[in-house]
Amino acid sequence: MRIGKKFLRLLNRFRYLIVFIIGVALITVLGENSLLQRYRYKQQIVALEDEIERQDARYQKDSIRLSELERSPEAIIKIARERYFMKASDEDIFVFSDEIAQQQEEAHAATK
């Protein structure tokens, strides 16, 4: 019984300090503004800033390419030939694939 009374007396004496410590502990561990949540938000901000930098670089590259396409019809012809395998009426197109060459090398090696 003596220990219980001493404990209650101690709690009563430092009740404001105990409530303050428990309150600070709850705020730093739980809730929307906890330290853990702040760390997660910071990581998310860093990731989004990296994404913004990548998109800005891509935008710059695409803007340069677009201005090049607007100025030069030869650039449009080049893209049409490289990406879409378009050709002029007097040309033939040969498409070389690394996979086909590799398969032929493997078949040739197997016959030896």
Sequence and secondary structure as in RCSB ss.txt:
>XXXX:A:sequence
MRIGKKFLRLLNRFRYLIVFIIGVALITVLGENSLLQRYRYKQQIVALEDEIERQDARYQKDSIRLSELERSPEA
IIKIARERYFMKASDEDIFVFSDEIAQQQEEAHAATK
>XXXX:A:secstr
 HHHHHHHHHHHHTHHHHHHHHHHHHHHHSSTT HHHHHHHHHHHHHHHHHHHHHHHHHHHHHHHHHHHHH HHH
HHHHHHHHH    TT       HHHHHHHHHHHHHH 
